[in-house]
Amino acid sequence: MKDEKETEALGRKIASLLHPGLVIHLKGELGAGKTTLVRSMLRALGFSGKVKSPTYALVELYTISRLNLYHFDLYRFDDPAEWLDSGFREYFNPESVCLVEWPEKGGEHLPKPDIGITLEHEDGGRHVEIAAISEAGRQCLRRLKD
């Protein structure tokens, strides 16, 4: 992907696939486009308010029509055990969509994703890899390719 506009276009495509119970892990260094991707998903779903990285709050809830979407940013975790004390596990349920930036900071305690997205800086642009981890993730990615 060349720029932010292409990241936003990808976010709009992914937004059309979101459904309750889906967990997406977003990996990539600072500034790679994780929050931009989430922001474009939210905009495509009709959210018009401010979308910020939940770096300090750790989680932001967006209720959009049929979805309760939780956007996590675990960047500030120093130890994966912090996940156990956070109380966030209850948000990972069949009624919610969970988007998690910096999932590696939650370690093995974090619920497994349906889809893993890695964004990296590459030659003035971004490189994106999307992987289906579960059957729900595979179904979503098949629809993404259509």
C-alpha positions in Angstrom: 0.0 0.0 0.0 1.3 3.4 -0.9 -0.2 5.7 1.6 -2.9 6.5 4.2 -5.6 6.6 1.6 -5.0 2.9 0.7 -5.0 2.0 4.4 -8.3 3.8 4.7 -9.7 1.9 1.7 -8.7 -1.4 3.3 -10.3 -0.4 6.5 -13.6 0.3 4.7 -13.5 -3.2 3.1 -12.8 -4.9 6.5 -15.6 -2.9 8.1 -18.1 -4.6 5.8 -17.0 -8.0 7.2 -17.2 -7.2 10.9 -19.7 -9.2 12.9 -20.3 -9.8 16.6 -17.8 -12.2 18.2 -14.9 -11.3 15.8 -11.4 -10.6 17.3 -8.8 -8.9 15.2 -5.2 -8.4 16.3 -3.3 -5.4 14.8 0.5 -5.6 14.9 3.1 -3.1 13.7 5.5 -0.5 14.9 4.5 3.0 16.0 3.1 5.0 13.1 2.5 1.9 10.9 -1.2 2.7 10.5 -3.0 0.6 13.0 -5.2 3.4 14.4 -5.7 4.7 10.9 -7.1 1.3 9.9 -9.4 1.2 12.9 -10.6 4.8 12.3 -11.5 4.0 8.7 -13.4 0.9 9.8 -15.4 3.0 12.2 -16.1 5.7 9.7 -17.3 3.1 7.2 -19.7 1.8 9.9 -21.1 5.3 10.3 -19.3 6.6 13.3 -18.8 10.3 13.0 -17.2 11.2 16.3 -13.6 11.5 17.3 -11.6 8.3 17.0 -8.3 8.3 18.9 -5.8 5.7 19.8 -6.7 4.3 23.2 -3.0 4.4 24.3 -3.8 6.0 27.7 -7.3 4.8 28.2 -6.3 1.2 27.0 -9.8 0.7 25.5 -12.5 2.7 23.7 -16.0 1.5 23.2 -17.9 2.4 20.0 -21.6 1.3 19.8 -22.5 1.5 16.1 -25.9 0.1 15.0 -25.6 -3.6 15.5 -22.0 -3.6 16.9 -20.3 -3.1 20.2 -16.8 -2.5 19.0 -13.9 -2.4 21.5 -10.7 -0.8 20.4 -7.8 -1.9 22.6 -4.2 -0.5 22.7 -1.9 -2.6 24.9 1.2 -0.6 24.1 1.6 0.6 27.7 1.6 -3.0 29.2 5.0 -3.8 30.7 4.1 -7.4 31.5 1.6 -9.8 29.9 0.2 -10.5 33.4 -1.3 -7.0 33.3 -3.9 -8.4 31.0 -5.2 -10.7 33.8 -5.7 -7.7 36.1 -7.2 -5.4 33.4 -10.8 -6.8 33.5 -10.9 -6.8 29.7 -11.6 -10.5 29.2 -15.3 -9.9 29.7 -15.4 -7.7 26.5 -14.3 -10.7 24.4 -17.7 -12.3 23.9 -20.1 -13.3 21.1 -21.8 -9.9 21.2 -18.7 -7.8 20.7 -16.1 -7.0 18.0 -12.6 -6.6 19.6 -9.8 -4.8 17.7 -6.5 -5.1 19.6 -3.4 -3.0 18.9 -0.1 -4.4 20.3 -1.6 -7.8 21.1 1.9 -9.2 21.8 1.9 -7.1 25.0 -1.0 -9.3 26.3 1.0 -12.5 25.6 -0.7 -15.8 25.9 -3.4 -14.4 28.2 -5.1 -12.5 25.3 -7.9 -14.4 23.5 -6.8 -15.8 20.1 -7.7 -13.7 17.1 -9.9 -14.6 14.2 -7.8 -12.4 11.9 -4.3 -11.1 12.4 -3.2 -7.9 10.5 0.4 -6.7 10.4 1.3 -3.3 9.1 4.9 -2.3 8.4 6.6 0.7 6.9 8.0 -0.1 3.5 9.7 2.2 0.9 7.7 5.3 1.9 4.5 3.4 2.1 3.0 0.5 4.1 3.1 -3.2 3.7 0.1 -5.1 5.0 -0.3 -8.8 5.8 -3.6 -10.3 6.7 -4.0 -13.8 8.0 -7.0 -15.8 9.0 -6.4 -17.7 12.2 -9.9 -19.2 12.8 -12.7 -20.5 10.6 -14.6 -17.2 11.2 -11.5 -15.4 10.0 -11.2 -17.6 6.9 -14.8 -16.8 6.0 -14.2 -13.1 6.4 -11.1 -13.1 4.2 -12.9 -15.1 1.5 -15.5 -12.4 1.4 -12.8 -9.7 1.4 -11.4 -11.2 -1.8 -14.8 -11.2 -3.5 
